[in-house]
Amino acid sequence: MSTRDSDSTKADQIAFHIYTKLFHVLYAARASEQGVGAVGKADKWFNLETALAPAQATPTVELDSYRALSSSSGIKPLAMQVLLVVPPPGGGTALVHKTSGTRVEPEPRYVLLEEWVLGFSSTSTSTSEETDADVLPSTIYKNAIPLFRALFALLRILPAWR
């Protein structure tokens, strides 16, 4: 296996784990039930230990589509939505606007609280004179560490925190 093939394989692995780590970090921060994740299992990629989401909550098929990005064309971004489930009012109650007092019609079943979208672009946004198009996988990994730490902290200060 050549160095280029090895770097491509490593880059694919890192990119896949960027997608899965984003899912696990968001799930751990937004899942309403306590005791999130499988007991004893954790994702330790990017020097940030996060509990793995339960198997029934993990979109395995969707995440598996990001395993070999270097050989894929037209990579779709990963979009995740955090929804608030609104139970139907019962017992003569109704959902009303606070300011006007008018009834909300139709009654919503879900309220979109957040939407997170992750996509990779093959185009360079650098304006420097350097045209080093190949970024080493180790550089990608090292730059993802502060990204996930910042995301982990941000998710805990936003209003939708559990």
C-alpha positions as CSV (number, residue, x, y, z in Angstrom):
1,M,0.0,0.0,0.0
2,S,1.5,3.3,-1.0
3,T,1.8,6.3,1.3
4,R,-0.9,8.1,-0.7
5,D,-3.3,5.2,-0.3
6,S,-2.5,4.9,3.4
7,D,-3.2,8.7,3.9
8,S,-6.4,8.4,1.9
9,T,-7.6,5.5,4.2
10,K,-6.6,7.4,7.3
11,A,-8.4,10.5,6.0
12,D,-11.5,8.5,5.3
13,Q,-11.4,7.0,8.8
14,I,-11.0,10.5,10.4
15,A,-13.8,12.0,8.3
16,F,-16.1,9.1,9.2
17,H,-15.4,9.7,12.9
18,I,-16.0,13.4,12.6
19,Y,-19.5,12.6,11.4
20,T,-20.1,9.9,14.1
21,K,-18.6,12.1,16.8
22,L,-20.9,15.0,15.9
23,F,-23.9,12.6,16.2
24,H,-22.8,11.2,19.6
25,V,-21.9,14.7,21.0
26,L,-25.3,16.1,19.9
27,Y,-27.2,13.0,21.1
28,A,-25.5,13.1,24.6
29,A,-26.3,16.8,25.0
30,R,-29.9,16.7,23.7
31,A,-31.4,13.3,24.6
32,S,-34.2,13.8,27.1
33,E,-33.7,10.5,28.9
34,Q,-31.1,10.2,31.6
35,G,-28.7,7.3,31.4
36,V,-27.9,7.9,27.7
37,G,-25.8,5.4,25.9
38,A,-24.7,1.9,26.3
39,V,-23.2,1.0,29.7
40,G,-19.4,1.0,29.6
41,K,-19.2,2.0,26.0
42,A,-17.7,5.4,25.0
43,D,-16.3,7.1,21.9
44,K,-12.9,8.4,22.7
45,W,-12.0,9.9,19.3
46,F,-10.7,13.5,19.3
47,N,-9.6,13.3,22.9
48,L,-13.2,13.7,24.1
49,E,-15.0,10.8,25.8
50,T,-18.7,10.7,24.9
51,A,-21.2,8.0,25.6
52,L,-22.4,6.0,22.6
53,A,-26.0,6.5,21.8
54,P,-28.2,3.4,22.1
55,A,-28.3,1.2,19.0
56,Q,-32.0,2.0,18.3
57,A,-31.2,5.7,18.3
58,T,-28.1,5.6,16.1
59,P,-28.8,6.1,12.3
60,T,-26.2,3.4,11.3
61,V,-27.2,3.3,7.6
62,E,-26.9,7.0,7.2
63,L,-23.6,7.3,9.1
64,D,-22.1,4.3,7.2
65,S,-22.5,6.3,4.0
66,Y,-19.6,8.5,5.2
67,R,-17.1,5.7,5.5
68,A,-15.3,6.2,2.2
69,L,-15.5,9.9,1.3
70,S,-12.4,9.9,-0.8
71,S,-14.0,7.5,-3.3
72,S,-17.5,9.1,-3.2
73,S,-18.8,11.8,-5.4
74,G,-21.5,14.2,-4.5
75,I,-21.3,13.8,-0.7
76,K,-24.5,14.8,1.0
77,P,-24.2,16.8,4.2
78,L,-25.3,15.3,7.4
79,A,-28.2,17.2,8.9
80,M,-29.6,16.6,12.4
81,Q,-32.5,18.3,13.9
82,V,-33.4,18.7,17.6
83,L,-37.1,18.6,18.0
84,L,-39.4,19.3,20.9
85,V,-42.3,16.9,20.9
86,V,-45.5,18.8,21.8
87,P,-48.1,16.5,23.3
88,P,-51.7,17.1,22.3
89,P,-53.5,19.3,24.8
90,G,-56.2,17.4,26.6
91,G,-59.0,18.1,29.0
92,G,-60.4,21.3,27.4
93,T,-57.0,23.0,27.1
94,A,-55.5,24.6,24.1
95,L,-52.2,26.0,22.9
96,V,-52.5,29.8,22.6
97,H,-50.2,32.8,21.6
98,K,-49.1,34.6,24.8
99,T,-49.4,38.1,23.4
100,S,-52.7,37.9,21.6
101,G,-54.4,35.1,23.4
102,T,-55.5,33.5,20.2
103,R,-55.5,29.7,19.7
104,V,-52.6,28.2,17.6
105,E,-54.1,26.4,14.6
106,P,-53.1,23.8,13.6
107,E,-51.6,22.6,16.9
108,P,-48.0,21.7,16.3
109,R,-46.7,18.2,17.0
110,Y,-43.1,19.2,16.9
111,V,-41.1,22.4,17.4
112,L,-37.7,22.6,15.7
113,L,-35.2,23.8,18.3
114,E,-31.9,23.4,16.5
115,E,-30.6,22.1,13.2
116,W,-27.0,21.0,12.7
117,V,-25.5,20.5,9.3
118,L,-22.1,19.1,8.6
119,G,-20.7,18.9,5.1
120,F,-17.2,18.6,3.5
121,S,-16.1,20.7,0.6
122,S,-13.3,19.8,-1.7
123,T,-12.6,23.4,-2.6
124,S,-9.9,25.4,-0.8
125,T,-10.9,28.5,1.0
126,S,-7.3,29.5,1.7
127,T,-6.1,32.9,0.3
128,S,-2.4,32.3,1.1
129,E,0.2,31.9,-1.6
130,E,0.8,28.3,-0.5
131,T,-1.0,25.8,-2.7
132,D,-0.5,22.7,-0.5
133,A,-3.6,20.9,-1.5
134,D,-2.9,17.8,0.5
135,V,-3.6,18.2,4.2
136,L,-2.2,15.4,6.3
137,P,-4.7,13.2,8.2
138,S,-2.8,14.0,11.5
139,T,-3.4,17.7,10.9
140,I,-7.1,17.1,10.3
141,Y,-7.3,15.1,13.5
142,K,-5.5,17.7,15.5
143,N,-7.7,20.5,14.2
144,A,-10.8,18.5,15.0
145,I,-9.9,18.2,18.7
146,P,-10.5,21.9,19.6
147,L,-13.6,21.9,17.3
148,F,-15.3,19.1,19.3
149,R,-14.3,20.6,22.7
150,A,-15.8,23.9,21.7
151,L,-18.9,22.2,20.4
152,F,-19.2,20.1,23.6
153,A,-19.0,23.3,25.7
154,L,-21.4,25.3,23.4
155,L,-24.1,22.6,23.6
156,R,-24.1,22.9,27.4
157,I,-24.7,26.6,27.4
158,L,-27.4,26.8,24.7
159,P,-31.0,26.8,26.0
160,A,-31.8,23.3,24.6
161,W,-29.4,21.6,27.1
162,R,-31.4,18.7,28.5
